[in-house]
Amino acid sequence: MRLVEHDGVKIGVFNCEGSLLAIEDRCSHDNGPLAEGEFDPAACTVECPRHGSLFDLRTGRPKTLPAFTPVQTFPIAIEDDTITLEVE
């Protein structure tokens, strides 16, 4: 996992068994830092370290409570050796 920042927004970039996925580094329940949580590359999920909400890194949707609102995901483009994060 790598943490990057763009215009004050922290974004976690995760390698899910060869697929790079980017998600806002903020639990929608209480703004906990998702990048500090338990990452499961096989399931492609990350668990909020504060209250245990499990987020799907592909969709940003929480899979468990207490979070119920998705967090933002960001498309990633890879060209040659350059990884580009698409942030609007």
C-alpha positions as a LaTeX table, in Angstrom:
\begin{tabular}{lrrr}
\hline
Residue & $x$ (\AA) & $y$ (\AA) & $z$ (\AA) \\
\hline
Met1 & 0.00 & 0.00 & 0.00 \\
Arg2 & 1.16 & 3.49 & $-0.78$ \\
Leu3 & $-0.40$ & 6.70 & 0.52 \\
Val4 & $-0.47$ & 9.76 & $-1.77$ \\
Glu5 & $-2.05$ & 13.18 & $-1.39$ \\
His6 & $-3.67$ & 15.49 & $-3.95$ \\
Asp7 & $-5.16$ & 18.88 & $-3.04$ \\
Gly8 & $-5.48$ & 17.86 & 0.61 \\
Val9 & $-7.15$ & 14.51 & $-0.16$ \\
Lys10 & $-5.27$ & 11.44 & 1.04 \\
Ile11 & $-5.55$ & 8.43 & $-1.26$ \\
Gly12 & $-4.48$ & 4.87 & $-0.55$ \\
Val13 & $-3.17$ & 2.86 & $-3.51$ \\
Phe14 & $-3.42$ & $-0.89$ & $-2.94$ \\
Asn15 & $-2.10$ & $-3.87$ & $-4.92$ \\
Cys16 & $-4.84$ & $-6.51$ & $-4.96$ \\
Glu17 & $-3.00$ & $-9.51$ & $-6.37$ \\
Gly18 & $-1.67$ & $-7.57$ & $-9.36$ \\
Ser19 & $-4.48$ & $-5.04$ & $-9.76$ \\
Leu20 & $-3.80$ & $-1.51$ & $-8.53$ \\
Leu21 & $-6.78$ & 0.17 & $-6.87$ \\
Ala22 & $-7.08$ & 3.60 & $-5.28$ \\
Ile23 & $-9.51$ & 4.65 & $-2.55$ \\
Glu24 & $-9.96$ & 7.74 & $-0.42$ \\
Asp25 & $-8.07$ & 7.24 & 2.85 \\
Arg26 & $-11.06$ & 8.10 & 5.02 \\
Cys27 & $-13.65$ & 5.88 & 6.65 \\
Ser28 & $-17.11$ & 7.25 & 5.91 \\
His29 & $-18.18$ & 6.43 & 9.47 \\
Asp30 & $-15.74$ & 8.61 & 11.44 \\
Asn31 & $-12.94$ & 9.66 & 9.06 \\
Gly32 & $-10.56$ & 6.95 & 10.30 \\
Pro33 & $-7.38$ & 6.38 & 8.22 \\
Leu34 & $-8.13$ & 3.31 & 6.08 \\
Ala35 & $-4.48$ & 3.00 & 5.02 \\
Glu36 & $-3.63$ & 2.11 & 8.63 \\
Gly37 & $-6.17$ & $-0.74$ & 8.66 \\
Glu38 & $-5.84$ & $-4.44$ & 7.92 \\
Phe39 & $-5.49$ & $-5.01$ & 4.16 \\
Asp40 & $-6.61$ & $-8.32$ & 2.62 \\
Pro41 & $-5.19$ & $-8.51$ & $-0.94$ \\
Ala42 & $-7.03$ & $-11.74$ & $-1.78$ \\
Ala43 & $-10.45$ & $-10.32$ & $-0.82$ \\
Cys44 & $-9.47$ & $-6.83$ & $-2.03$ \\
Thr45 & $-10.69$ & $-5.20$ & 1.19 \\
Val46 & $-9.36$ & $-2.92$ & 3.90 \\
Glu47 & $-10.66$ & $-2.72$ & 7.46 \\
Cys48 & $-10.97$ & 0.61 & 9.27 \\
Pro49 & $-8.65$ & 0.47 & 12.29 \\
Arg50 & $-11.09$ & 2.43 & 14.48 \\
His51 & $-14.39$ & 0.52 & 14.40 \\
Gly52 & $-13.82$ & $-2.36$ & 11.99 \\
Ser53 & $-15.86$ & $-1.39$ & 8.93 \\
Leu54 & $-14.66$ & $-3.43$ & 5.97 \\
Phe55 & $-14.42$ & $-1.61$ & 2.61 \\
Asp56 & $-14.35$ & $-3.13$ & $-0.88$ \\
Leu57 & $-11.40$ & $-1.51$ & $-2.66$ \\
Arg58 & $-12.96$ & $-2.07$ & $-6.10$ \\
Thr59 & $-16.14$ & $-0.10$ & $-5.35$ \\
Gly60 & $-15.45$ & 1.92 & $-2.19$ \\
Arg61 & $-18.58$ & 0.42 & $-0.63$ \\
Pro62 & $-18.55$ & $-0.73$ & 2.98 \\
Lys63 & $-19.23$ & $-4.44$ & 3.45 \\
Thr64 & $-19.83$ & $-4.23$ & 7.20 \\
Leu65 & $-21.20$ & $-1.73$ & 9.71 \\
Pro66 & $-20.90$ & 0.78 & 11.27 \\
Ala67 & $-20.06$ & 2.49 & 7.93 \\
Phe68 & $-22.85$ & 2.49 & 5.35 \\
Thr69 & $-21.76$ & 5.22 & 2.90 \\
Pro70 & $-19.21$ & 4.44 & 0.16 \\
Val71 & $-15.93$ & 6.33 & $-0.06$ \\
Gln72 & $-14.50$ & 7.69 & $-3.29$ \\
Thr73 & $-12.46$ & 5.47 & $-5.60$ \\
Phe74 & $-10.03$ & 6.72 & $-8.23$ \\
Pro75 & $-9.23$ & 5.19 & $-11.64$ \\
Ile76 & $-5.60$ & 4.22 & $-12.23$ \\
Ala77 & $-3.86$ & 4.17 & $-15.59$ \\
Ile78 & $-0.55$ & 2.38 & $-16.17$ \\
Glu79 & 1.57 & 3.24 & $-19.19$ \\
Asp80 & 5.08 & 1.82 & $-19.48$ \\
Asp81 & 6.54 & 2.35 & $-15.99$ \\
Thr82 & 4.27 & 5.28 & $-15.09$ \\
Ile83 & 1.26 & 4.96 & $-12.79$ \\
Thr84 & $-1.26$ & 7.79 & $-13.06$ \\
Leu85 & $-4.12$ & 8.41 & $-10.66$ \\
Glu86 & $-7.16$ & 10.12 & $-12.19$ \\
Val87 & $-8.39$ & 12.72 & $-9.70$ \\
Glu88 & $-11.17$ & 15.16 & $-10.61$ \\
\hline
\end{tabular}
